[in-house]
Amino acid sequence: MSVNWREYIVSTPDVLHGRPRIDGTRVPVSLILGYLAAGNSPSQIIEELPDLTEKAIAACLDFARDLSSYEVLAS
């Protein structure tokens, strides 16, 4: 499932100290990635956190992919 993470993930300094989270929730992206890394399926995550959708979960993976491709310029 291809999604644009920018439609689902926000970061504001007044919520979760600016940690990236699913828009409209206080669920941090790191929590979702941790569930996925532990082997949980999107449906298992939604069972635990019913405010989420499969697209929001896929957006977390898209967000992580973008972060992992970020190039740091050496000084």
N, CA, C and O atoms as a printed pandas DataFrame, in Angstrom:
     atom_number atom_name residue_name chain_id  residue_number  x_coord  y_coord  z_coord
0              1         N          MET        A               1    0.854   -1.173    0.000
1              2        CA          MET        A               1    0.000    0.000    0.000
2              3         C          MET        A               1    0.897    1.233    0.000
3              4         O          MET        A               1    1.705    1.426    0.909
4              5         N          SER        A               2    0.750    2.040   -1.001
5              6        CA          SER        A               2    1.560    3.242   -1.112
6              7         C          SER        A               2    0.769    4.444   -0.599
7              8         O          SER        A               2   -0.345    4.708   -1.051
8              9         N          VAL        A               3    1.356    5.160    0.344
9             10        CA          VAL        A               3    0.722    6.366    0.877
10            11         C          VAL        A               3    1.775    7.457    1.012
11            12         O          VAL        A               3    2.972    7.176    1.073
12            13         N          ASN        A               4    1.326    8.676    1.057
13            14        CA          ASN        A               4    2.208    9.806    1.307
14            15         C          ASN        A               4    2.156   10.093    2.801
15            16         O          ASN        A               4    1.125   10.528    3.315
16            17         N          TRP        A               5    3.250    9.854    3.493
17            18        CA          TRP        A               5    3.248    9.999    4.950
18            19         C          TRP        A               5    2.867   11.398    5.391
19            20         O          TRP        A               5    2.343   11.573    6.491
20            21         N          ARG        A               6    3.115   12.391    4.567
21            22        CA          ARG        A               6    2.810   13.785    4.938
22            23         C          ARG        A               6    1.313   14.025    5.153
23            24         O          ARG        A               6    0.920   15.013    5.773
24            25         N          GLU        A               7    0.489   13.122    4.639
25            26        CA          GLU        A               7   -0.955   13.239    4.823
26            27         C          GLU        A               7   -1.415   12.656    6.163
27            28         O          GLU        A               7   -2.561   12.860    6.565
28            29         N          TYR        A               8   -0.534   11.936    6.853
29            30        CA          TYR        A               8   -0.926   11.220    8.070
30            31         C          TYR        A               8   -0.076   11.540    9.298
31            32         O          TYR        A               8   -0.515   11.311   10.425
32            33         N          ILE        A               9    1.115   12.057    9.099
33            34        CA          ILE        A               9    2.042   12.243   10.217
34            35         C          ILE        A               9    2.332   13.723   10.408
35            36         O          ILE        A               9    2.618   14.448    9.455
36            37         N          VAL        A              10    2.251   14.151   11.658
37            38        CA          VAL        A              10    2.520   15.546   12.008
38            39         C          VAL        A              10    3.483   15.597   13.186
39            40         O          VAL        A              10    3.702   14.609   13.887
40            41         N          SER        A              11    4.044   16.771   13.375
41            42        CA          SER        A              11    4.916   17.012   14.518
42            43         C          SER        A              11    4.692   18.444   14.964
43            44         O          SER        A              11    4.959   19.386   14.218
44            45         N          THR        A              12    4.200   18.602   16.182
45            46        CA          THR        A              12    3.981   19.941   16.730
46            47         C          THR        A              12    4.616   19.998   18.116
47            48         O          THR        A              12    4.510   19.044   18.888
48            49         N          PRO        A              13    5.274   21.108   18.435
49            50        CA          PRO        A              13    6.008   21.187   19.695
50            51         C          PRO        A              13    5.139   21.015   20.945
51            52         O          PRO        A              13    5.644   20.624   21.997
52            53         N          ASP        A              14    3.849   21.301   20.840
53            54        CA          ASP        A              14    2.980   21.246   22.015
54            55         C          ASP        A              14    2.392   19.858   22.288
55            56         O          ASP        A              14    1.732   19.661   23.309
56            57         N          VAL        A              15    2.623   18.897   21.391
57            58        CA          VAL        A              15    2.109   17.535   21.592
58            59         C          VAL        A              15    3.283   16.560   21.517
59            60         O          VAL        A              15    4.026   16.549   20.535
60            61         N          LEU        A              16    3.443   15.746   22.552
61            62        CA          LEU        A              16    4.508   14.745   22.628
62            63         C          LEU        A              16    5.897   15.357   22.431
63            64         O          LEU        A              16    6.800   14.706   21.907
64            65         N          HIS        A              17    6.055   16.599   22.850
65            66        CA          HIS        A              17    7.346   17.299   22.749
66            67         C          HIS        A              17    7.872   17.328   21.321
67            68         O          HIS        A              17    9.083   17.325   21.100
68            69         N          GLY        A              18    6.956   17.356   20.346
69            70        CA          GLY        A              18    7.339   17.458   18.953
70            71         C          GLY        A              18    7.660   16.143   18.267
71            72         O          GLY        A              18    8.034   16.132   17.094
72            73         N          ARG        A              19    7.519   15.032   18.982
73            74        CA          ARG        A              19    7.785   13.728   18.358
74            75         C          ARG        A              19    6.763   13.485   17.243
75            76         O          ARG        A              19    5.588   13.814   17.407
76            77         N          PRO        A              20    7.190   12.919   16.120
77            78        CA          PRO        A              20    6.237   12.623   15.036
78            79         C          PRO        A              20    5.144   11.685   15.530
79            80         O          PRO        A              20    5.406   10.718   16.245
80            81         N          ARG        A              21    3.908   11.994   15.131
81            82        CA          ARG        A              21    2.755   11.215   15.584
82            83         C          ARG        A              21    1.725   11.145   14.475
83            84         O          ARG        A              21    1.784   11.901   13.505
84            85         N          ILE        A              22    0.774   10.222   14.629
85            86        CA          ILE        A              22   -0.332   10.115   13.685
86            87         C          ILE        A              22   -1.247   11.314   13.898
87            88         O          ILE        A              22   -1.669   11.587   15.022
88            89         N          ASP        A              23   -1.547   12.020   12.833
89            90        CA          ASP        A              23   -2.389   13.215   12.909
90            91         C          ASP        A              23   -3.723   12.896   13.580
91            92         O          ASP        A              23   -4.352   11.881   13.283
92            93         N          GLY        A              24   -4.140   13.766   14.478
93            94        CA          GLY        A              24   -5.407   13.587   15.177
94            95         C          GLY        A              24   -5.326   12.661   16.375
95            96         O          GLY        A              24   -6.341   12.388   17.015
96            97         N          THR        A              25   -4.125   12.170   16.689
97            98        CA          THR        A              25   -3.941   11.275   17.828
98            99         C          THR        A              25   -2.715   11.702   18.630
99           100         O          THR        A              25   -2.013   12.649   18.274
100          101         N          ARG        A              26   -2.482   10.985   19.710
101          102        CA          ARG        A              26   -1.248   11.151   20.476
102          103         C          ARG        A              26   -0.397    9.879   20.331
103          104         O          ARG        A              26    0.408    9.561   21.206
104          105         N          VAL        A              27   -0.582    9.174   19.240
105          106        CA          VAL        A              27    0.139    7.925   18.985
106          107         C          VAL        A              27    1.423    8.246   18.215
107          108         O          VAL        A              27    1.362    8.666   17.060
108          109         N          PRO        A              28    2.587    8.051   18.849
109          110        CA          PRO        A              28    3.844    8.360   18.155
110          111         C          PRO        A              28    4.172    7.327   17.078
111          112         O          PRO        A              28    3.863    6.142   17.208
112          113         N          VAL        A              29    4.801    7.806   16.025
113          114        CA          VAL        A              29    5.239    6.928   14.943
114          115         C          VAL        A              29    6.146    5.832   15.500
115          116         O          VAL        A              29    6.064    4.683   15.065
116          117         N          SER        A              30    6.998    6.172   16.447
117          118        CA          SER        A              30    7.929    5.194   17.009
118          119         C          SER        A              30    7.189    4.012   17.641
119          120         O          SER        A              30    7.685    2.887   17.591
120          121         N          LEU        A              31    6.032    4.239   18.224
121          122        CA          LEU        A              31    5.251    3.148   18.815
122          123         C          LEU        A              31    4.782    2.189   17.723
123          124         O          LEU        A              31    4.874    0.971   17.875
124          125         N          ILE        A              32    4.279    2.745   16.624
125          126        CA          ILE        A              32    3.793    1.914   15.522
126          127         C          ILE        A              32    4.953    1.128   14.913
127          128         O          ILE        A              32    4.812   -0.063   14.635
128          129         N          LEU        A              33    6.086    1.776   14.704
129          130        CA          LEU        A              33    7.240    1.077   14.141
130          131         C          LEU        A              33    7.713   -0.022   15.083
131          132         O          LEU        A              33    8.147   -1.079   14.625
132          133         N          GLY        A              34    7.638    0.207   16.375
133          134        CA          GLY        A              34    7.999   -0.810   17.347
134          135         C          GLY        A              34    7.075   -2.012   17.283
135          136         O          GLY        A              34    7.525   -3.156   17.354
136          137         N          TYR        A              35    5.777   -1.751   17.149
137          138        CA          TYR        A              35    4.811   -2.858   17.001
138          139         C          TYR        A              35    5.118   -3.667   15.745
139          140         O          TYR        A              35    5.115   -4.898   15.776
140          141         N          LEU        A              36    5.381   -2.970   14.643
141          142        CA          LEU        A              36    5.685   -3.668   13.392
142          143         C          LEU        A              36    6.981   -4.465   13.509
143          144         O          LEU        A              36    7.059   -5.597   13.031
144          145         N          ALA        A              37    7.985   -3.889   14.134
145          146        CA          ALA        A              37    9.272   -4.577   14.310
146          147         C          ALA        A              37    9.112   -5.825   15.177
147          148         O          ALA        A              37    9.846   -6.800   15.016
148          149         N          ALA        A              38    8.158   -5.788   16.086
149          150        CA          ALA        A              38    7.909   -6.939   16.961
150          151         C          ALA        A              38    7.090   -8.028   16.262
151          152         O          ALA        A              38    6.825   -9.079   16.844
152          153         N          GLY        A              39    6.692   -7.772   15.015
153          154        CA          GLY        A              39    5.963   -8.784   14.256
154          155         C          GLY        A              39    4.461   -8.644   14.254
155          156         O          GLY        A              39    3.760   -9.520   13.748
156          157         N          ASN        A              40    3.947   -7.555   14.812
157          158        CA          ASN        A              40    2.495   -7.347   14.808
158          159         C          ASN        A              40    2.029   -6.930   13.413
159          160         O          ASN        A              40    2.710   -6.177   12.718
160          161         N          SER        A              41    0.878   -7.422   13.021
161          162        CA          SER        A              41    0.288   -7.045   11.738
162          163         C          SER        A              41   -0.490   -5.741   11.914
163          164         O          SER        A              41   -0.848   -5.380   13.035
164          165         N          PRO        A              42   -0.755   -5.029   10.805
165          166        CA          PRO        A              42   -1.592   -3.832   10.918
166          167         C          PRO        A              42   -2.927   -4.104   11.604
167          168         O          PRO        A              42   -3.388   -3.280   12.394
168          169         N          SER        A              43   -3.552   -5.236   11.321
169          170        CA          SER        A              43   -4.846   -5.523   11.960
170          171         C          SER        A              43   -4.691   -5.721   13.468
171          172         O          SER        A              43   -5.580   -5.341   14.230
172          173         N          GLN        A              44   -3.586   -6.305   13.907
173          174        CA          GLN        A              44   -3.339   -6.448   15.349
174          175         C          GLN        A              44   -3.125   -5.081   16.001
175          176         O          GLN        A              44   -3.583   -4.838   17.117
176          177         N          ILE        A              45   -2.427   -4.196   15.294
177          178        CA          ILE        A              45   -2.189   -2.853   15.829
178          179         C          ILE        A              45   -3.503   -2.092   15.928
179          180         O          ILE        A              45   -3.749   -1.409   16.922
180          181         N          ILE        A              46   -4.340   -2.202   14.920
181          182        CA          ILE        A              46   -5.639   -1.517   14.932
182          183         C          ILE        A              46   -6.531   -2.073   16.038
183          184         O          ILE        A              46   -7.308   -1.335   16.643
184          185         N          GLU        A              47   -6.419   -3.356   16.296
185          186        CA          GLU        A              47   -7.179   -3.948   17.399
186          187         C          GLU        A              47   -6.771   -3.304   18.728
187          188         O          GLU        A              47   -7.614   -3.048   19.588
188          189         N          GLU        A              48   -5.486   -3.049   18.883
189          190        CA          GLU        A              48   -4.953   -2.416   20.094
190          191         C          GLU        A              48   -5.226   -0.913   20.126
191          192         O          GLU        A              48   -5.499   -0.346   21.184
192          193         N          LEU        A              49   -5.152   -0.274   18.957
193          194        CA          LEU        A              49   -5.325    1.176   18.836
194          195         C          LEU        A              49   -6.372    1.455   17.756
195          196         O          LEU        A              49   -6.014    1.778   16.624
196          197         N          PRO        A              50   -7.657    1.333   18.091
197          198        CA          PRO        A              50   -8.720    1.393   17.082
198          199         C          PRO        A              50   -8.878    2.723   16.352
199          200         O          PRO        A              50   -9.592    2.783   15.351
200          201         N          ASP        A              51   -8.236    3.788   16.821
201          202        CA          ASP        A              51   -8.320    5.068   16.107
202          203         C          ASP        A              51   -7.456    5.089   14.855
203          204         O          ASP        A              51   -7.570    6.010   14.045
204          205         N          LEU        A              52   -6.594    4.092   14.681
205          206        CA          LEU        A              52   -5.691    4.056   13.536
206          207         C          LEU        A              52   -6.327    3.354   12.347
207          208         O          LEU        A              52   -7.309    2.624   12.481
208          209         N          THR        A              53   -5.741    3.596   11.180
209          210        CA          THR        A              53   -6.154    2.920    9.953
210          211         C          THR        A              53   -4.934    2.241    9.345
211          212         O          THR        A              53   -3.798    2.537    9.716
212          213         N          GLU        A              54   -5.177    1.338    8.419
213          214        CA          GLU        A              54   -4.057    0.681    7.737
214          215         C          GLU        A              54   -3.218    1.703    6.981
215          216         O          GLU        A              54   -1.997    1.566    6.901
216          217         N          LYS        A              55   -3.862    2.725    6.426
217          218        CA          LYS        A              55   -3.109    3.758    5.704
218          219         C          LYS        A              55   -2.210    4.543    6.650
219          220         O          LYS        A              55   -1.088    4.888    6.281
220          221         N          ALA        A              56   -2.673    4.831    7.855
221          222        CA          ALA        A              56   -1.848    5.549    8.831
222          223         C          ALA        A              56   -0.639    4.699    9.226
223          224         O          ALA        A              56    0.460    5.222    9.413
224          225         N          ILE        A              57   -0.847    3.403    9.349
225          226        CA          ILE        A              57    0.259    2.503    9.691
226          227         C          ILE        A              57    1.251    2.436    8.536
227          228         O          ILE        A              57    2.462    2.464    8.759
228          229         N          ALA        A              58    0.756    2.347    7.312
229          230        CA          ALA        A              58    1.630    2.344    6.138
230          231         C          ALA        A              58    2.401    3.658    6.037
231          232         O          ALA        A              58    3.548    3.673    5.590
232          233         N          ALA        A              59    1.779    4.756    6.447
233          234        CA          ALA        A              59    2.448    6.055    6.425
234          235         C          ALA        A              59    3.660    6.061    7.358
235          236         O          ALA        A              59    4.662    6.714    7.069
236          237         N          CYS        A              60    3.573    5.345    8.461
237          238        CA          CYS        A              60    4.715    5.250    9.378
238          239         C          CYS        A              60    5.901    4.591    8.695
239          240         O          CYS        A              60    7.042    5.017    8.878
240          241         N          LEU        A              61    5.641    3.565    7.916
241          242        CA          LEU        A              61    6.715    2.899    7.170
242          243         C          LEU        A              61    7.280    3.819    6.092
243          244         O          LEU        A              61    8.491    3.851    5.875
244          245         N          ASP        A              62    6.421    4.557    5.426
245          246        CA          ASP        A              62    6.876    5.500    4.403
246          247         C          ASP        A              62    7.728    6.589    5.037
247          248         O          ASP        A              62    8.741    6.998    4.471
248          249         N          PHE        A              63    7.319    7.060    6.210
249          250        CA          PHE        A              63    8.076    8.065    6.958
250          251         C          PHE        A              63    9.466    7.526    7.312
251          252         O          PHE        A              63   10.467    8.218    7.127
252          253         N          ALA        A              64    9.524    6.301    7.815
253          254        CA          ALA        A              64   10.798    5.677    8.181
254          255         C          ALA        A              64   11.691    5.500    6.956
255          256         O          ALA        A              64   12.904    5.694    7.036
256          257         N          ARG        A              65   11.098    5.135    5.832
257          258        CA          ARG        A              65   11.871    4.988    4.596
258          259         C          ARG        A              65   12.506    6.310    4.198
259          260         O          ARG        A              65   13.684    6.358    3.843
260          261         N          ASP        A              66   11.717    7.391    4.258
261          262        CA          ASP        A              66   12.262    8.704    3.922
262          263         C          ASP        A              66   13.389    9.096    4.874
263          264         O          ASP        A              66   14.407    9.632    4.437
264          265         N          LEU        A              67   13.218    8.837    6.158
265          266        CA          LEU        A              67   14.267    9.180    7.117
266          267         C          LEU        A              67   15.540    8.383    6.863
267          268         O          LEU        A              67   16.645    8.905    7.007
268          269         N          SER        A              68   15.382    7.124    6.486
269          270        CA          SER        A              68   16.565    6.284    6.278
270          271         C          SER        A              68   17.324    6.668    5.013
271          272         O          SER        A              68   18.497    6.319    4.874
272          273         N          SER        A              69   16.689    7.371    4.098
273          274        CA          SER        A              69   17.372    7.785    2.871
274          275         C          SER        A              69   17.928    9.200    2.966
275          276         O          SER        A              69   18.488    9.713    1.997
276          277         N          TYR        A              70   17.778    9.830    4.118
277          278        CA          TYR        A              70   18.269   11.189    4.336
278          279         C          TYR        A              70   19.793   11.178    4.337
279          280         O          TYR        A              70   20.415   10.389    5.048
280          281         N          GLU        A              71   20.386   12.053    3.540
281          282        CA          GLU        A              71   21.841   12.122    3.456
282          283         C          GLU        A              71   22.361   13.221    4.381
283          284         O          GLU        A              71   21.878   14.354    4.374
284          285         N          VAL        A              72   23.349   12.849    5.166
285          286        CA          VAL        A              72   24.007   13.815    6.051
286          287         C          VAL        A              72   25.281   14.258    5.337
287          288         O          VAL        A              72   26.088   13.431    4.911
288          289         N          LEU        A              73   25.445   15.554    5.215
289          290        CA          LEU        A              73   26.647   16.074    4.571
290          291         C          LEU        A              73   27.809   16.080    5.554
291          292         O          LEU        A              73   27.700   16.628    6.650
292          293         N          ALA        A              74   28.895   15.483    5.166
293          294        CA          ALA        A              74   30.088   15.452    6.023
294          295         C          ALA        A              74   30.756   16.826    6.002
295          296         O          ALA        A              74   30.802   17.495    4.969
296          297         N          SER        A              75   31.267   17.228    7.150
297          298        CA          SER        A              75   31.939   18.533    7.188
298          299         C          SER        A              75   33.403   18.398    6.885
299          300         O          SER        A              75   34.125   19.394    6.873
